[in-house]
Amino acid sequence: PVLSLKREMRNLSEECSLEPVTVSMAYVYFEKLVLQGKLNKQNRKLCAGACVLLAAKISSDLRKHEVKHLIDKLEERFRFNRRDLIGFEFTVLVALELALYLPENQVLPHYRRLTQQS
């Protein structure tokens, strides 16, 4: 399920024209949650969605309507309620200890893989 979720995250990010570096950051956030044992069957899609949303907000210069479009897409793709997503975004922030700016060495391996695939 983790791999298929990552594929969904990537596809959705491409549909929303997010940069590979944004997807890479979302992957790192997601993996950190996995390693902390925060993921379960009920919340894994919300986790994936919140990771994409946080990465997009941090690494892209998104306008308000672009954030809304991204949330619409996340809601549609992962079939959850936007209210749950917004609430969960904070949960993920806390789990990541607010450390959204990532060292390059954590992001780079994903970034390389993503840019070689496309």
Secondary structure as UniProt FT lines:
FT   HELIX           2..15
FT   TURN            16..17
FT   HELIX           20..35
FT   TURN            36..37
FT   TURN            41..43
FT   HELIX           44..59
FT   HELIX           64..78
FT   HELIX           82..95
FT   TURN            96..98
FT   HELIX           104..117
//
